[in-house]
């Protein structure tokens, strides 16, 4: 796991980094909030450990800026401010955990492992929606909407659209569609695919400004954002 430590106390930063490296992790250190924000937004980290009181940019402002930019990397806040109001303010700023100084490294490591497990569970959660541009397919509700408008499609059309969306931006061949949508392992020499693609286009592309399903001559079909 790659961790960014944003801590202006060099001894504390080095202490955390050393402990993380001993436990098999990679650790980078920034000694102020401005550099920490730059590193967090230009490199990929699995977790951030952020001191609350930092020069140039305080820890809570750093976290708020990350969250405003849709960066959801897990963050543990470190602070000497341990009152309930302080902890609540830290968590509401976008922090995932709050650890009061002084702390034992064993507790910090345990909190890191908890957040790591939580993130893994989130990443492993099955997809419930598939989308491209303004088209959304809800796998649980079995509904399709485009630009907020509900579109009624048949069961086979739903499977066809689902397969196209799972391969968004890639050309899918006739053989791939026959095997994965119709469960045919041979070509029945019919125009069944063409008919269903045509029906699907008439529902999700007609009356909208851009066509999402495109024919790739001699290859197959592709669904992608036309913008």
CORNOR-V339370 format. One record per residue. N is the residue number from 1. SS is DSSP state (~ for helix, > for strand, _ for the rest). Layout:
N/SS, N/SS
This chain:
1/_, 2/>, 3/>, 4/>, 5/>, 6/>, 7/_, 8/_, 9/_, 10/~, 11/~, 12/~, 13/~, 14/~, 15/~, 16/~, 17/~, 18/~, 19/~, 20/~, 21/~, 22/~, 23/_, 24/_, 25/_, 26/>, 27/>, 28/>, 29/>, 30/>, 31/_, 32/_, 33/~, 34/~, 35/~, 36/~, 37/~, 38/~, 39/~, 40/~, 41/~, 42/~, 43/_, 44/_, 45/_, 46/_, 47/>, 48/>, 49/>, 50/>, 51/>, 52/_, 53/_, 54/_, 55/_, 56/_, 57/_, 58/_, 59/~, 60/~, 61/~, 62/~, 63/~, 64/~, 65/~, 66/~, 67/~, 68/~, 69/_, 70/_, 71/_, 72/_, 73/_, 74/>, 75/>, 76/>, 77/>, 78/>, 79/>, 80/_, 81/_, 82/_, 83/_, 84/~, 85/~, 86/~, 87/~, 88/~, 89/~, 90/~, 91/~, 92/~, 93/_, 94/_, 95/_, 96/_, 97/>, 98/>, 99/>, 100/>, 101/_, 102/_, 103/_, 104/_, 105/~, 106/~, 107/~, 108/~, 109/~, 110/~, 111/~, 112/~, 113/~, 114/~, 115/~, 116/~, 117/~, 118/~, 119/~, 120/~, 121/~, 122/~, 123/~, 124/~, 125/_, 126/_, 127/_, 128/_, 129/>, 130/>, 131/>, 132/>, 133/_, 134/_, 135/>, 136/>, 137/>, 138/>, 139/_, 140/_, 141/_, 142/_, 143/>, 144/>, 145/>, 146/>, 147/_, 148/_, 149/>, 150/>, 151/>, 152/_, 153/_, 154/_, 155/~, 156/~, 157/~, 158/~, 159/~, 160/~, 161/~, 162/~, 163/~, 164/~, 165/~, 166/~, 167/_, 168/_, 169/_, 170/_, 171/_, 172/>, 173/_, 174/~, 175/~, 176/~, 177/~, 178/~, 179/~, 180/~, 181/_, 182/_, 183/_, 184/_, 185/_, 186/_, 187/_, 188/_, 189/_, 190/_, 191/_, 192/~, 193/~, 194/~, 195/~, 196/~, 197/~, 198/~, 199/~, 200/~, 201/~, 202/~, 203/~, 204/~, 205/_, 206/_, 207/_, 208/_, 209/_, 210/_, 211/_, 212/_, 213/>, 214/>, 215/>, 216/>, 217/_, 218/_, 219/_, 220/>, 221/>, 222/>, 223/>, 224/_, 225/_, 226/_, 227/_
